[in-house]
């Protein structure tokens, strides 16, 4: 399972490391210590917290995106026989990607992993005969 430092978690959540420390100190965000004694956050815990934080809506103005790239954390992976659905929580934004099962397996995508969702606009033209 993935684990994140306070600083990396802060970047993924779009807040300062001090804010993440306050959340951890208050018990709102569970942490543990690594072998060197540094705080870390389990990926699944960070994913659940990111979803809950986005649902609160209080920090919506703190997030920005640059060039259609949304860095975040994978919060759900649903794999079917052929297709798969991957959800990424990027600040207040929940992005859902539909891709092949094979792609999910090759990339080893799991809940709690860091990911960047890239959005590309597509033009759709409808012509009548």
Phi, psi and omega in degrees: 000147179283146173226145185240144174286166178301317181295317181292319178299320179299316179296320180292326181272348180077031180228177179278156175303326178299322178296316178297319177298318178297317178298320179292316180298327181276354180087003181287330181232113183290138176228164173222176180251140176275185181299333179269002179087005180275146178291143174217158182238126178296142183304317181295322177294319179293321178298314179296320180294320180298320178294315180296320179296318179294324178293329178297320179073002183289329187256022187300333182279352182274357188250142176223162173233149181236124176053043175063023176252128183240093177289136181195207183226140180287125182250345178202141174225117179242116185250129176253193180294322183239317185251166178219156177235128180238129179251134178239128175262115181240092186063231180277359185263129175253117180250137181241128179242133174256126181213179182283154176300320181300318180297317179298317181292318180296321180279345181066036183291128178219160177300135179099349179282147174284141180208159173241120176270126179248129184251129178239125180288143179235135176272133178242123179249135177242121178247141174259142180292000000 
